[in-house]
Amino acid sequence: MNASLSIVQSYLGHEPLAALGFVILIGVAVFALSMGVSAFVVVVADPVRRRLVRLGGGEERPLSPSASIADTLRPLFPYLIPSKERERSRVSQLLTYAGLRSPTALPLYYATRVLFMLALPLSVFLASPFFPKITSGQLLTMAFVAGVLGSIVPSVWLDRRVKSRQRELRVAFPDALDLLVVCVEAGLGLAPALQRVADDLMISYPELGNELTLVNAEMRAGVERALALKNLAERTGLDDIRGLVALLVQTLRFGTGIADALRVYSEEFRDKRMQAAEEAAAKIGTKMIFPLTLCLFPSFFLVAIGPAVVRLVEAFRTLNMH
């Protein structure tokens, strides 16, 4: 340990605290790498798995990259996932909103978070020899900040993915609603109408098309229509889809006409979209104050008053010379 510290001290410019932190991070990284390699070897060389493949009479199918990584890190899942149920449910809900519904999405998310928390501080220590004037305290502070950023980056990416997917679903929902009204009024039932709308949306709006296809698949598998529609609302997290699902569930419960209910909801939704557009247009005047104040007005004053200021400066300079 002392020899390692002396070597790293000479590498980092004789800073003992920086050397100690560097050794600790190297030890943690080597431990994580060894655990990952051992888990990979266990998964690949598992005799039970190979025997089951031989008894099945077929070849082992190649896994996707995410599935192979999940199989490699499976022994570490209990240590990566937090113990608090509230935190797990919150992250699982965000992953569902983002379209990541795989059973291994949650542990892979936390594994990526841990990887960033270790990789960024380690990169700070590896880059420290290029900045010899940095003290050990500054280096440890930068490593701590890098670790905090490493824990924040995956959550920021997840939030952006959720917003992007919900924005795409929100844009696609009016067209899907109009198509659903047309299909139901043409005489199709709810399940065929959903399938037809899903097929039409697969090219322009694949996210909503996949969701509607999944709803129809659940109905064909024997899931109740009300439950399948509620699952759609839970997977998307949009208030517009949640309102449509509540309307359809109420229509199915009381036996009223689906076409009339969808037509009324479509008209109300159009009025709601028009009100939202009017509200956004009314906010433009207030939002334009800051760009005008910070960008346009300085340029205007520079062009309008600049020549006069230059002439005044020249006049005062002439008077001082005389």
C-alpha positions in Angstrom: 0.0 0.0 0.0 2.8 2.4 0.9 4.7 1.6 -2.3 1.5 2.2 -4.3 1.0 5.5 -2.6 4.5 6.5 -3.3 4.2 5.6 -7.0 0.9 7.5 -7.3 2.3 10.4 -5.3 5.1 10.8 -7.8 2.6 10.5 -10.6 0.3 13.1 -9.1 2.9 15.6 -8.0 3.4 14.5 -4.3 -0.2 15.2 -3.2 -1.0 12.5 -0.6 -4.7 13.1 -0.4 -5.0 13.0 -4.2 -2.9 9.8 -4.3 -5.1 8.1 -1.7 -8.3 9.0 -3.5 -6.8 7.8 -6.7 -5.8 4.5 -5.2 -9.3 4.1 -3.6 -11.0 4.8 -7.0 -8.7 2.4 -8.8 -9.5 -0.3 -6.2 -13.2 0.2 -6.6 -13.0 0.2 -10.4 -10.9 -3.0 -10.4 -13.4 -4.6 -8.0 -16.3 -3.7 -10.2 -14.5 -4.9 -13.3 -13.6 -8.2 -11.6 -17.2 -8.8 -10.5 -18.5 -8.1 -14.0 -15.9 -10.4 -15.6 -16.7 -13.2 -13.1 -20.4 -12.8 -13.7 -19.9 -12.9 -17.4 -17.8 -16.1 -17.1 -20.4 -17.7 -14.9 -23.2 -16.9 -17.4 -21.3 -18.0 -20.4 -19.8 -21.2 -18.9 -22.9 -22.2 -17.0 -23.2 -26.0 -17.5 -26.9 -26.1 -16.7 -27.6 -23.6 -19.4 -25.6 -25.5 -22.0 -27.2 -28.8 -21.1 -30.7 -27.3 -21.4 -29.7 -26.0 -24.9 -28.5 -29.5 -25.9 -31.7 -31.1 -24.6 -33.8 -28.7 -26.4 -32.3 -29.8 -29.7 -31.5 -26.4 -30.9 -28.7 -23.8 -30.9 -28.4 -21.1 -28.4 -29.9 -17.9 -29.8 -27.7 -14.8 -29.7 -29.0 -12.2 -27.2 -29.3 -8.5 -27.8 -26.6 -6.3 -26.3 -28.9 -5.1 -23.5 -30.0 -8.6 -22.7 -26.4 -9.9 -22.7 -25.3 -7.1 -20.4 -28.3 -7.8 -18.1 -27.3 -11.5 -18.0 -23.8 -10.5 -17.1 -24.8 -8.1 -14.3 -27.6 -10.3 -13.0 -25.7 -11.4 -9.9 -25.1 -7.7 -9.0 -28.8 -6.7 -9.3 -29.6 -7.0 -5.6 -26.7 -4.6 -4.8 -27.6 -2.1 -7.5 -31.4 -1.7 -6.9 -32.3 0.5 -3.9 -34.2 -1.0 -1.0 -36.8 1.7 -0.8 -40.0 0.7 -2.6 -41.0 4.3 -3.2 -37.8 5.0 -5.1 -38.1 1.8 -7.2 -41.7 2.5 -8.1 -40.9 6.1 -9.1 -38.0 5.1 -11.4 -40.0 2.1 -12.8 -42.9 4.5 -13.7 -40.5 6.9 -15.4 -39.0 4.0 -17.4 -42.4 2.9 -18.4 -43.3 6.4 -19.6 -40.0 6.4 -21.6 -41.0 3.2 -23.3 -38.5 1.0 -21.5 -40.7 -1.8 -20.3 -38.1 -4.6 -20.1 -37.8 -6.4 -16.7 -34.1 -5.6 -16.8 -34.6 -1.9 -17.5 -34.6 -0.9 -13.8 -31.3 -2.7 -12.8 -29.6 -1.6 -16.0 -30.5 2.0 -15.2 -29.0 1.8 -11.8 -25.9 0.0 -13.2 -25.4 2.8 -15.7 -25.8 5.3 -12.8 -23.1 3.5 -10.8 -20.8 3.3 -13.8 -21.0 7.1 -14.4 -20.5 7.8 -10.7 -17.2 5.8 -10.9 -16.0 6.7 -14.3 -16.3 10.5 -14.1 -14.2 10.8 -10.9 -11.7 8.3 -12.2 -11.4 10.4 -15.4 -10.7 13.5 -13.2 -7.9 11.7 -11.5 -6.5 10.4 -14.8 -6.5 13.9 -16.2 -4.9 15.5 -13.2 -1.3 15.1 -14.4 -2.0 17.5 -17.2 -2.9 20.2 -14.7 0.1 20.2 -12.2 -1.0 23.5 -10.5 -4.2 21.9 -9.1 -3.9 21.2 -5.3 -5.2 18.0 -3.7 -8.2 19.7 -2.2 -9.2 21.1 -5.5 -8.7 17.7 -7.1 -10.9 15.9 -4.6 -13.5 18.6 -4.9 -13.5 18.2 -8.7 -13.8 14.4 -8.3 -16.7 14.8 -5.9 -18.5 17.1 -8.3 -17.8 14.7 -11.1 -19.4 11.9 -9.0 -22.4 14.0 -8.3 -22.7 14.8 -12.0 -22.4 11.1 -12.8 -25.4 10.4 -10.6 -27.4 13.2 -12.2 -26.7 12.5 -15.9 -28.8 9.2 -16.2 -31.8 10.8 -14.4 -31.6 13.9 -16.7 -31.4 11.6 -19.8 -34.4 9.7 -18.5 -36.4 12.8 -17.9 -35.6 14.1 -21.4 -36.6 10.8 -22.9 -39.9 10.8 -21.1 -40.7 14.3 -22.2 -39.7 13.5 -25.8 -41.9 10.4 -25.9 -44.9 12.1 -24.3 -44.5 15.0 -26.7 -44.6 12.6 -29.7 -47.7 10.8 -28.2 -49.4 14.1 -27.6 -48.8 15.2 -31.2 -50.1 11.9 -32.5 -53.2 11.7 -30.3 -55.5 14.1 -32.3 -55.0 12.2 -35.6 -55.5 8.9 -33.8 -58.7 10.2 -32.2 -60.1 11.4 -35.5 -59.3 8.0 -37.2 -60.9 6.2 -34.3 -64.1 8.2 -34.6 -64.2 7.5 -38.4 -63.6 3.7 -37.9 -66.2 3.4 -35.2 -68.8 5.4 -37.1 -68.1 3.1 -40.1 -69.3 0.1 -38.1 -66.1 -1.4 -36.7 -66.0 -2.6 -33.1 -63.6 -1.1 -30.5 -60.9 -3.8 -31.0 -60.9 -3.8 -34.8 -61.0 0.0 -34.8 -58.0 0.2 -32.5 -56.1 -2.2 -34.7 -56.9 -0.3 -37.9 -55.8 3.0 -36.3 -52.6 1.3 -35.0 -51.8 0.0 -38.5 -52.4 3.5 -40.0 -50.2 5.2 -37.4 -47.2 2.8 -37.6 -45.6 4.9 -40.3 -46.2 8.5 -39.1 -46.4 7.9 -35.3 -44.9 4.6 -34.4 -44.9 5.1 -30.7 -48.7 5.5 -30.4 -49.2 2.8 -33.0 -47.2 0.4 -30.9 -49.2 1.3 -27.8 -52.5 0.7 -29.6 -51.2 -2.6 -31.0 -50.3 -3.7 -27.5 -53.8 -2.8 -26.3 -55.4 -4.9 -29.0 -53.0 -7.8 -28.2 -54.0 -7.7 -24.6 -57.7 -7.8 -25.6 -57.0 -10.8 -27.8 -55.1 -12.5 -25.0 -58.2 -12.4 -22.8 -57.6 -9.2 -20.8 -60.7 -7.2 -20.1 -61.1 -4.2 -22.4 -61.4 -1.8 -19.5 -58.2 -3.2 -17.9 -56.3 -3.1 -21.2 -57.4 0.6 -21.7 -56.3 1.5 -18.2 -52.9 -0.1 -18.9 -52.6 2.2 -21.9 -53.2 5.2 -19.7 -50.6 4.0 -17.2 -48.0 3.3 -19.8 -48.3 6.7 -21.5 -49.0 9.0 -18.5 -50.9 11.6 -20.6 -54.0 13.3 -19.3 -55.5 13.3 -22.8 -55.2 9.6 -23.2 -56.3 9.1 -19.6 -59.5 11.1 -20.3 -60.2 9.0 -23.4 -59.7 5.8 -21.5 -62.1 7.0 -18.7 -64.7 7.8 -21.4 -64.4 4.4 -23.1 -64.5 2.5 -19.8 -67.6 4.4 -18.8 -69.2 3.7 -22.2 -68.4 0.0 -21.9 -69.8 -0.2 -18.4 -73.1 1.5 -19.1 -73.5 0.1 -22.6 -73.9 3.5 -24.4 -72.9 4.1 -28.0 -69.1 4.3 -28.5 -69.4 6.4 -31.7 -71.5 9.1 -30.0 -69.1 9.3 -27.0 -66.1 9.5 -29.2 -67.6 12.2 -31.4 -68.4 14.3 -28.3 -64.9 13.8 -26.9 -63.3 14.7 -30.2 -65.3 18.0 -30.4 -64.3 18.8 -26.8 -60.7 17.9 -27.5 -60.7 20.2 -30.5 -62.0 23.1 -28.4 -59.3 22.3 -25.8 -56.6 22.4 -28.4 -57.9 25.7 -29.7 -57.9 27.1 -26.2 -54.3 25.9 -25.6 -53.2 27.5 -28.9 -54.9 30.8 -28.0 -53.2 30.7 -24.6 -49.8 30.0 -26.2 -50.4 32.9 -28.6 -51.4 35.3 -25.8 -48.1 34.4 -23.9 -45.9 35.4 -26.9 -46.0 39.1 -26.1 -44.8 38.5 -22.6 -42.1 36.1 -23.7 -40.8 38.5 -26.3 -39.9 41.1 -23.7 -36.7 39.4 -22.7 -35.3 38.8 -26.2 -36.2 42.4 -27.2 -34.6 43.8 -24.1 -31.4 41.8 -24.2 -30.9 41.5 -28.0 -32.8 44.0 -30.1 -32.8 47.2 -27.9 -29.0 47.3 -27.4 -28.4 47.0 -31.1 -31.0 49.6 -31.8 -29.5 52.1 -29.4 -26.0 51.3 -30.7 -27.1 52.2 -34.3 -29.3 55.2 -33.3 -27.2 56.8 -30.6 -23.7 55.5 -31.5 -22.8 58.1 -34.2 -23.9 60.9 -31.9 -21.8 59.6 -29.1 -18.8 59.3 -31.4 -19.2 62.9 -32.5 -19.6 64.1 -29.0 -16.4 62.3 -28.0 -14.5 63.9 -31.0 -15.9 67.3 -30.1 -14.7 67.1 -26.5 -11.4 65.8 -27.7 -11.0 68.8 -30.0 -11.9 71.2 -27.2 -9.3 69.7 -24.9 -6.7 70.0 -27.6 -7.4 73.7 -27.9 
